[in-house]
Amino acid sequence: MSGNICLTFDFDAISLWLQKDMTSMSSISRGEFGAEAVPRFLHTLKKRNLKSTWFIPGHTMETYPKICLDIHDDGHEIGLHGYDHENFNLLDEQEELDILDRSFHVASALIGKSPKGFRSPSWDVSSRTIKNIESLGLIYDSSQMGKDYSPYYSRSQDQFPKQKPPIFGDQTTIIEIPVSWSLDDYPYLEFSKGASGFIPGLKKPEYMYDNWLDDASYMSRDFKNGNMVITLHPQVSGRGHRLLAFERWLDTLIERGFTFTTMEEIALRFSQGEKFGSYEPE
């Protein structure tokens, strides 16, 4: 089998619960567990010599700078993820610009270089967001779902009037490396109740990883040089039985010959003309 797998981690920590307005000590402690779980993932990846991409809010970088530096020092990529895990689609233009600028400078100061990628918290981008991250010099976004195994260039300033066809905006230089809720651990495993809604979660991790294995197998069978993005949260998948399932899934993919790489590498290869995810079924 063949194909590319991008392991990505959203290290939201406490910021996720601030965004949900769930600020009891119990809720905040769930975010703190994310910091507890990060070394477990770093150890698992190091044992297998795998590199990954971590999207980290500025709040997390300033709360846990040592842990974020450990991620960077292990050779993993760090991308932007807002400051307080804000929903970018609910911000006005100046708020969005201020948050992007703040998180960009926090990340640059921490890792000593400019980050190259962005993932919008909650995977919601406004019609302005792509242009705004382009102005910061970023090269890719990973918040949209227009394809599954193929990067593509994102548009900006789309308009969607009611009772009329959409007015698509201009293509930008920002490369979209698409995601999917079905390839995210949160809907499968997390339990959450509160003002932001109810998520039952708590499924057996094998159910999730079996789905992901089938997605990878389908990509390998019917797509040439496909790329699949997996999203994990340390505070969700960092528990013992879930980590064991994660290790088994990783080892199966490695045995089947899949390639693991960072999002930045995929974006650079795409920008240089490499084709990903050509649909060529047998």
Buried (B, 14 or more C-beta within 10 A) or exposed (E): EBBBBBBBBBBBBBBBBBBBEBEEEEBBEBBBBBBBBBBBBBEBBEEEEBBBBBBBBBBBBEBBEEBBBBBBEBEBBBBBBBBBBBBBBEBEEEEBBEBBBBBBEBBBEBBEEEBBBBBBBBBBBBBBBBBBBBEBEBBBBBBBEEBBBBBBBBBBBBEEEEEEEEEEBEEBEBBBBBBBEEBBBBBBBBEBEEEBEEBEBEEEBBEBBEEBBEBBBBBBBBBBBBBBBBBBBBBBBBBEEBBEBBEBBBEEBBEBEBEBBBBBBBBBBBBEEEEBBEEEEE
